[in-house]
Amino acid sequence: MTLKECENRNQAVLRNAISWAKGEDCLPLTQLDVCIVAECLDLNLPQCFYHFVESDNVNDVRATGAHKTIFKVLDKIKDKLLLKYV
């Protein structure tokens, strides 16, 4: 993947995450998507985030454990996305 392709992918992930934060129709956020968005927002993900599978909206998370922590982190991501990009 070239640098330009990587930047395009990251921008598409960010646009999708903004739609997710607004509660609009979007693709589910995967673990990679959350990592990219967290990097753009200068957030550190806790180690237990490997339990995260995907999220269709801010109130729907599929994970194998650590649900409380994952919801807290996703709330921080949602708040920062809405504050920074909306």
DSSP file (Angstrom, degrees, kcal/mol; ACC not computed):
  #  RESIDUE AA STRUCTURE BP1 BP2  ACC     N-H-->O    O-->H-N    N-H-->O    O-->H-N    TCO  KAPPA ALPHA  PHI   PSI    X-CA   Y-CA   Z-CA
    1    1 A M              0   0    0      0, 0.0     2,-0.1     0, 0.0     0, 0.0   0.000 360.0 360.0 360.0 131.4    0.0    0.0    0.0
    2    2 A T     >  -     0   0    0      1,-0.1     4,-2.3     4,-0.0     5,-0.2  -0.316 360.0-107.2 -79.3 167.9    1.4    3.4   -0.9
    3    3 A L  H  > S+     0   0    0      1,-0.2     4,-2.4     2,-0.2     5,-0.2   0.896 121.2  51.5 -62.2 -40.4    1.4    6.4    1.4
    4    4 A K  H  > S+     0   0    0      2,-0.2     4,-2.4     1,-0.2    -1,-0.2   0.911 110.1  48.6 -63.6 -43.1   -1.4    8.0   -0.6
    5    5 A E  H  > S+     0   0    0      2,-0.2     4,-2.4     1,-0.2    -1,-0.2   0.883 111.0  51.3 -63.5 -38.9   -3.5    4.9   -0.4
    6    6 A C  H  X S+     0   0    0     -4,-2.3     4,-2.6     2,-0.2    -2,-0.2   0.917 110.2  48.4 -64.9 -44.1   -2.9    4.7    3.3
    7    7 A E  H  X S+     0   0    0     -4,-2.4     4,-2.3     2,-0.2    -2,-0.2   0.902 111.4  50.4 -62.7 -41.7   -3.9    8.3    3.8
    8    8 A N  H  X S+     0   0    0     -4,-2.4     4,-2.1     2,-0.2    -2,-0.2   0.910 111.2  48.6 -62.6 -42.3   -7.1    7.8    1.7
    9    9 A R  H  X S+     0   0    0     -4,-2.4     4,-2.4     2,-0.2    -2,-0.2   0.928 111.2  49.7 -63.2 -44.7   -8.0    4.7    3.8
   10   10 A N  H  X S+     0   0    0     -4,-2.6     4,-2.3     1,-0.2    -2,-0.2   0.889 110.7  49.8 -62.5 -39.5   -7.4    6.6    7.1
   11   11 A Q  H  X S+     0   0    0     -4,-2.3     4,-2.5     2,-0.2    -1,-0.2   0.886 110.6  50.1 -67.0 -38.0   -9.6    9.5    5.9
   12   12 A A  H  X S+     0   0    0     -4,-2.1     4,-2.2     2,-0.2    -2,-0.2   0.902 111.0  49.2 -65.7 -40.5  -12.4    7.0    4.9
   13   13 A V  H  X S+     0   0    0     -4,-2.4     4,-2.4     2,-0.2    -2,-0.2   0.909 111.5  49.7 -63.5 -42.3  -12.1    5.4    8.3
   14   14 A L  H  X S+     0   0    0     -4,-2.3     4,-2.1     2,-0.2    -2,-0.2   0.908 110.3  49.4 -65.0 -43.0  -12.3    8.8   10.0
   15   15 A R  H  X S+     0   0    0     -4,-2.5     4,-2.0     1,-0.2    -1,-0.2   0.910 112.4  48.6 -61.5 -41.8  -15.4    9.8    7.9
   16   16 A N  H  X S+     0   0    0     -4,-2.2     4,-2.2     1,-0.2    -2,-0.2   0.899 110.0  51.8 -64.8 -40.2  -17.1    6.5    8.8
   17   17 A A  H  X S+     0   0    0     -4,-2.4     4,-2.6     2,-0.2    -1,-0.2   0.858 106.9  53.1 -65.8 -35.3  -16.2    7.0   12.5
   18   18 A I  H  X S+     0   0    0     -4,-2.1     4,-1.9     2,-0.2    -1,-0.2   0.918 109.6  48.4 -65.5 -42.7  -17.7   10.5   12.5
   19   19 A S  H  X>S+     0   0    0     -4,-2.0     5,-2.5     1,-0.2     4,-0.8   0.901 111.2  51.5 -61.5 -40.1  -20.9    9.1   11.0
   20   20 A W  H ><5S+     0   0    0     -4,-2.2     3,-0.8     1,-0.2    38,-0.5   0.920 109.3  49.5 -60.8 -45.5  -20.8    6.4   13.8
   21   21 A A  H 3<5S+     0   0    0     -4,-2.6    -1,-0.2     1,-0.3    -2,-0.2   0.836 110.2  50.6 -65.5 -33.2  -20.4    9.1   16.5
   22   22 A K  H 3<5S-     0   0    0     -4,-1.9    -1,-0.3    -5,-0.2    -2,-0.2   0.618 115.4-116.0 -78.5 -12.6  -23.4   11.1   15.1
   23   23 A G  T <<5 +     0   0    0     -3,-0.8    -3,-0.2    -4,-0.8    -2,-0.1   0.667  68.9 139.4  84.0  17.9  -25.5    7.9   15.1
   24   24 A E      < -     0   0    0     -5,-2.5    -1,-0.2    -6,-0.2     2,-0.2  -0.367  66.2 -74.1 -86.3 170.0  -25.9    7.9   11.3
   25   25 A D  S    S+     0   0    0     -2,-0.1     2,-0.3    -3,-0.1    -1,-0.1  -0.457  71.8 143.6 -63.7 132.8  -25.8    4.9    9.1
   26   26 A C        -     0   0    0     30,-0.2     3,-0.1    -2,-0.2   -10,-0.0  -0.966  53.7 -82.5-159.4 170.2  -22.2    3.7    8.7
   27   27 A L        -     0   0    0     -2,-0.3    -7,-0.1     1,-0.1    28,-0.0  -0.521  61.6 -90.5 -74.7 150.9  -20.1    0.6    8.4
   28   28 A P        -     0   0    0      0, 0.0     2,-0.5     0, 0.0    28,-0.2  -0.354  40.7-117.0 -61.7 142.3  -19.3   -1.1   11.8
   29   29 A L  E     -A   55   0A   0     26,-2.8    26,-1.8   -13,-0.1     2,-0.2  -0.702  33.7-161.0 -80.2 128.9  -16.1    0.1   13.4
   30   30 A T  E  >  -A   54   0A   0     -2,-0.5     4,-2.3    24,-0.2     5,-0.2  -0.448  36.1 -93.9 -99.7 177.8  -13.6   -2.7   13.7
   31   31 A Q  H  > S+     0   0    0     22,-0.7     4,-2.0     1,-0.2     5,-0.1   0.902 127.1  49.5 -60.7 -41.9  -10.6   -3.0   16.0
   32   32 A L  H  > S+     0   0    0      2,-0.2     4,-2.3     1,-0.2    -1,-0.2   0.903 108.9  53.1 -64.1 -41.3   -8.3   -1.6   13.2
   33   33 A D  H  > S+     0   0    0      1,-0.2     4,-2.6     2,-0.2    -2,-0.2   0.923 109.1  48.4 -59.4 -45.2  -10.7    1.3   12.7
   34   34 A V  H  X S+     0   0    0     -4,-2.3     4,-2.8     1,-0.2    -1,-0.2   0.880 110.0  52.7 -64.8 -37.5  -10.7    2.2   16.4
   35   35 A C  H  X S+     0   0    0     -4,-2.0     4,-1.9    -5,-0.2    -1,-0.2   0.916 111.0  46.6 -63.2 -43.0   -6.9    2.1   16.4
   36   36 A I  H  X S+     0   0    0     -4,-2.3     4,-2.0     2,-0.2    -2,-0.2   0.928 114.9  46.0 -64.8 -45.6   -6.7    4.5   13.4
   37   37 A V  H  X S+     0   0    0     -4,-2.6     4,-1.7     1,-0.2    -2,-0.2   0.913 111.0  52.4 -65.4 -43.0   -9.2    6.9   14.9
   38   38 A A  H  <>S+     0   0    0     -4,-2.8     5,-2.9     1,-0.2     4,-0.3   0.891 108.9  51.1 -60.6 -39.1   -7.6    6.8   18.4
   39   39 A E  H ><5S+     0   0    0     -4,-1.9     3,-1.0     1,-0.2    -1,-0.2   0.909 108.9  50.5 -64.2 -41.9   -4.3    7.6   16.7
   40   40 A C  H 3<5S+     0   0    0     -4,-2.0    -1,-0.2     1,-0.2    -2,-0.2   0.812 115.1  43.9 -64.5 -29.7   -5.8   10.6   14.9
   41   41 A L  T 3<5S-     0   0    0     -4,-1.7    -1,-0.2    -5,-0.1    -2,-0.2   0.346 112.2-118.4 -97.6   5.1   -7.3   11.8   18.2
   42   42 A D  T < 5 +     0   0    0     -3,-1.0     2,-0.4    -4,-0.3    -3,-0.2   0.882  64.5 145.5  57.6  42.3   -4.1   11.2   20.3
   43   43 A L      < -     0   0    0     -5,-2.9     2,-0.5    -6,-0.1    -1,-0.2  -0.872  44.7-137.2-108.0 142.8   -5.8    8.7   22.5
   44   44 A N        -     0   0    0     -2,-0.4    -9,-0.0    -5,-0.0    -5,-0.0  -0.845  16.4-138.5 -96.2 134.2   -4.2    5.6   24.0
   45   45 A L        -     0   0    0     -2,-0.5   -10,-0.0     1,-0.1     2,-0.0  -0.747  23.4-114.9 -90.0 137.7   -6.2    2.4   23.9
   46   46 A P    >   -     0   0    0      0, 0.0     3,-2.0     0, 0.0     4,-0.1  -0.311  25.2-112.4 -68.3 157.6   -6.0    0.2   27.0
   47   47 A Q  G >  S+     0   0    0      1,-0.3     3,-1.2     2,-0.1    -2,-0.0   0.818 114.2  65.0 -60.1 -31.7   -4.4   -3.2   26.7
   48   48 A C  G >  S+     0   0    0      1,-0.3     3,-1.9     2,-0.1    -1,-0.3   0.516  74.0  94.2 -71.6  -1.9   -7.7   -4.9   27.3
   49   49 A F  G X   +     0   0    0     -3,-2.0     3,-1.7     1,-0.3    -1,-0.3   0.613  60.3  84.0 -68.8  -9.2   -9.0   -3.4   24.1
   50   50 A Y  G <  S+     0   0    0     -3,-1.2    -1,-0.3     1,-0.3    -2,-0.1   0.704  80.4  66.9 -64.0 -15.8   -8.0   -6.6   22.3
   51   51 A H  G <  S+     0   0    0     -3,-1.9    13,-2.2    12,-0.1    -1,-0.3   0.712  78.9 103.3 -72.9 -21.0  -11.4   -7.9   23.5
   52   52 A F  E <   + B   0  63A   0     -3,-1.7    11,-0.2    11,-0.2   -21,-0.1  -0.398  40.0 169.8 -67.4 135.9  -13.2   -5.4   21.2
   53   53 A V  E     -     0   0A   0      9,-2.7   -22,-0.7     1,-0.3     2,-0.3   0.768  55.8 -45.6-109.0 -62.8  -14.6   -7.0   18.0
   54   54 A E  E     -AB  30  62A   0      8,-1.4     8,-3.1   -24,-0.2     2,-0.4  -0.984  39.6-141.2-166.0 167.6  -16.8   -4.3   16.4
   55   55 A S  E     -AB  29  61A   0    -26,-1.8   -26,-2.8    -2,-0.3     6,-0.2  -0.985   7.1-170.9-141.7 127.1  -19.4   -1.6   17.0
   56   56 A D  E    S-     0   0A   0      4,-0.8     2,-0.3    -2,-0.4   -30,-0.2   0.802  81.7  -9.8 -83.7 -31.9  -22.4   -0.7   14.8
   57   57 A N  E >  S- B   0  60A   0      3,-0.8     3,-1.9   -28,-0.1    -1,-0.2  -0.926  85.5 -83.9-154.7 176.6  -23.3    2.4   16.9
   58   58 A V  T 3  S+     0   0    0    -38,-0.5     3,-0.1     1,-0.3   -37,-0.1   0.694 127.5  44.6 -64.3 -18.0  -22.2    4.0   20.2
   59   59 A N  T 3  S+     0   0    0      1,-0.1     2,-0.5    -4,-0.0    -1,-0.3   0.345 103.7  70.6-105.4   5.3  -24.7    1.8   22.1
   60   60 A D  E <   +B   57   0A   0     -3,-1.9    -3,-0.8     2,-0.0    -4,-0.8  -0.932  57.3 163.7-129.6 107.9  -23.9   -1.5   20.4
   61   61 A V  E     -B   55   0A   0     -2,-0.5     2,-0.6    -6,-0.2    -6,-0.2  -0.981  23.4-157.0-127.5 134.0  -20.6   -3.2   21.1
   62   62 A R  E     +B   54   0A   0     -8,-3.1    -9,-2.7    -2,-0.4    -8,-1.4  -0.954  33.6 146.4-108.0 123.2  -19.5   -6.7   20.4
   63   63 A A  E     -B   52   0A   0     -2,-0.6   -11,-0.2   -11,-0.2     3,-0.1  -0.965  52.6-131.9-150.1 162.1  -16.6   -7.8   22.6
   64   64 A T  S    S-     0   0    0    -13,-2.2     2,-0.3    -2,-0.3   -12,-0.1   0.456  85.2 -31.7 -96.6  -2.4  -15.3  -10.9   24.3
   65   65 A G  S    S+     0   0    0    -14,-0.2    -1,-0.2   -17,-0.1     5,-0.1  -0.959 105.1  68.6 171.1 179.9  -14.7   -9.1   27.6
   66   66 A A     >  +     0   0    0     -2,-0.3     4,-2.3    -3,-0.1     5,-0.2   0.832  53.0 160.3  55.5  38.5  -13.9   -5.8   29.3
   67   67 A H  H  >  +     0   0    0      1,-0.2     4,-2.8     2,-0.2     5,-0.2   0.881  66.3  53.9 -59.4 -42.3  -17.2   -4.3   28.2
   68   68 A K  H  > S+     0   0    0      1,-0.2     4,-1.9     2,-0.2    -1,-0.2   0.929 112.3  43.3 -61.6 -46.8  -17.2   -1.5   30.8
   69   69 A T  H  > S+     0   0    0      2,-0.2     4,-2.4     1,-0.2    -1,-0.2   0.901 113.2  52.4 -65.5 -41.5  -13.7   -0.2   29.8
   70   70 A I  H  X S+     0   0    0     -4,-2.3     4,-2.7     1,-0.2     5,-0.2   0.914 108.8  49.9 -62.6 -43.6  -14.5   -0.6   26.1
   71   71 A F  H  X S+     0   0    0     -4,-2.8     4,-2.2     1,-0.2    -1,-0.2   0.900 110.4  50.9 -62.0 -39.8  -17.7    1.5   26.5
   72   72 A K  H  X S+     0   0    0     -4,-1.9     4,-1.9    -5,-0.2    -2,-0.2   0.921 112.2  46.1 -63.0 -43.9  -15.8    4.2   28.4
   73   73 A V  H  X S+     0   0    0     -4,-2.4     4,-2.5     1,-0.2    -2,-0.2   0.918 112.2  50.1 -66.1 -43.5  -13.1    4.4   25.7
   74   74 A L  H  X S+     0   0    0     -4,-2.7     4,-2.8     1,-0.2    -1,-0.2   0.863 108.5  53.6 -65.0 -34.5  -15.7    4.5   22.9
   75   75 A D  H  X S+     0   0    0     -4,-2.2     4,-2.6    -5,-0.2    -1,-0.2   0.909 109.1  48.8 -63.6 -41.2  -17.5    7.3   24.7
   76   76 A K  H  X S+     0   0    0     -4,-1.9     4,-2.6     2,-0.2     5,-0.2   0.921 112.4  48.4 -62.5 -43.8  -14.3    9.3   24.8
   77   77 A I  H  X S+     0   0    0     -4,-2.5     4,-2.6     2,-0.2     5,-0.2   0.934 112.0  49.0 -62.5 -46.3  -13.7    8.6   21.1
   78   78 A K  H  X S+     0   0    0     -4,-2.8     4,-2.5     1,-0.2     5,-0.2   0.937 112.4  47.7 -58.3 -48.5  -17.3    9.7   20.3
   79   79 A D  H  X S+     0   0    0     -4,-2.6     4,-2.2     1,-0.2    -1,-0.2   0.913 113.9  46.5 -61.7 -44.4  -17.0   12.9   22.4
   80   80 A K  H  X S+     0   0    0     -4,-2.6     4,-2.7     2,-0.2     5,-0.3   0.885 111.8  51.4 -67.7 -37.7  -13.6   13.9   20.9
   81   81 A L  H  X S+     0   0    0     -4,-2.6     4,-2.7    -5,-0.2     5,-0.4   0.939 112.9  45.0 -62.9 -45.8  -14.8   13.1   17.3
   82   82 A L  H  X S+     0   0    0     -4,-2.5     4,-1.1    -5,-0.2    -2,-0.2   0.886 116.6  46.4 -66.8 -37.3  -17.9   15.3   17.8
   83   83 A L  H  < S+     0   0    0     -4,-2.2    -2,-0.2    -5,-0.2    -1,-0.2   0.901 120.9  36.2 -70.0 -41.1  -15.9   18.1   19.4
   84   84 A K  H  < S+     0   0    0     -4,-2.7    -2,-0.2    -5,-0.2    -3,-0.2   0.847 130.1  24.4 -84.1 -35.7  -13.1   18.1   16.8
   85   85 A Y  H  <        0   0    0     -4,-2.7    -3,-0.2    -5,-0.3    -2,-0.1   0.491 360.0 360.0-115.4  -4.3  -14.9   17.4   13.6
   86   86 A V     <        0   0    0     -4,-1.1    -3,-0.1    -5,-0.4    -4,-0.1   0.405 360.0 360.0-116.5 360.0  -18.5   18.5   14.0
